[in-house]
Amino acid sequence: MNNYLIVASIIFCIGALGVIVRKNLIVVFMSLELMFNAANLGFVAVSNRLNLISGDIFVIFVIVVAAAEAAIALGIAIAFYREKGTVDIDKANELKN
């Protein structure tokens, strides 16, 4: 189980670094998905070790939330690109009226 949790924490840190450092909206959303998947890996590892079904059920809920986030994020990215012609997050400040 320790190996799975180490891999999950590494993947989560890579995702968090991508959210903090990157300025491309699509890359930021992909980094968020990495963080969701790292959390799922941790949930599955712990639930498998403790023989619990609740961790697996929680993973299904996280997958549903990630799918909804991806759909909404794609809509935001498309609207942002149509408005500004770029997906650079620095241009988001110009959307204030």
C-alpha positions in Angstrom: 0.0 0.0 0.0 2.9 2.4 0.7 4.0 2.2 -2.9 0.6 3.2 -4.2 0.4 6.1 -1.7 3.8 7.3 -2.7 2.9 7.2 -6.4 -0.4 9.0 -5.6 1.4 11.7 -3.7 3.9 12.2 -6.5 1.1 12.5 -9.1 -0.8 14.9 -6.9 2.3 17.1 -6.4 2.9 17.1 -10.2 -0.7 18.2 -10.7 -0.5 20.9 -8.0 2.7 22.2 -9.5 1.0 22.3 -12.9 -1.9 24.3 -11.5 0.4 26.8 -9.8 3.0 27.3 -12.5 1.2 27.0 -15.9 -0.7 29.8 -17.5 -2.5 27.8 -20.2 -6.1 27.2 -19.2 -6.2 23.7 -20.8 -3.0 22.6 -19.0 -4.4 23.9 -15.7 -7.5 21.8 -16.1 -5.4 18.7 -17.1 -3.4 19.3 -13.9 -6.6 19.3 -11.9 -7.6 16.0 -13.5 -4.2 14.6 -12.4 -4.9 15.7 -8.9 -8.3 14.0 -9.0 -6.8 10.8 -10.3 -4.1 10.8 -7.6 -6.8 11.1 -4.9 -8.7 8.2 -6.6 -5.5 6.1 -6.5 -5.1 6.8 -2.8 -8.8 6.0 -2.0 -8.6 2.7 -3.9 -5.3 1.7 -2.2 -6.6 2.4 1.3 -10.0 0.8 0.7 -8.3 -2.3 -0.8 -6.0 -2.6 2.2 -8.8 -2.2 4.8 -11.2 -4.3 2.8 -13.8 -1.5 2.6 -16.3 -0.8 -0.1 -16.8 2.8 0.9 -13.5 3.9 -0.7 -14.6 2.4 -4.0 -17.9 4.2 -3.8 -16.2 7.4 -3.0 -14.0 7.0 -6.1 -17.1 6.7 -8.3 -18.3 10.0 -6.9 -14.9 11.6 -7.6 -15.0 10.4 -11.1 -18.5 11.9 -11.6 -17.3 15.2 -10.2 -14.2 15.1 -12.5 -16.4 14.5 -15.5 -18.7 17.4 -14.6 -15.6 19.6 -14.0 -14.2 18.6 -17.4 -17.5 19.5 -19.2 -17.8 22.8 -17.4 -14.1 23.6 -17.9 -14.3 22.9 -21.6 -17.3 25.3 -21.9 -15.3 28.0 -20.0 -12.3 27.4 -22.2 -14.3 27.7 -25.4 -16.0 30.9 -24.2 -12.7 32.3 -23.1 -11.1 31.5 -26.4 -14.0 33.1 -28.4 -13.8 36.3 -26.3 -10.0 36.8 -26.2 -8.6 34.5 -28.9 -6.3 32.8 -26.5 -6.4 30.5 -23.5 -3.7 32.4 -21.5 -4.9 32.8 -17.9 -3.2 36.2 -17.7 -5.8 37.6 -20.1 -8.6 36.6 -17.7 -8.0 39.8 -15.7 -9.2 41.8 -18.8 -12.7 40.2 -18.6 -13.6 42.4 -15.7 -16.0 45.2 -16.5 
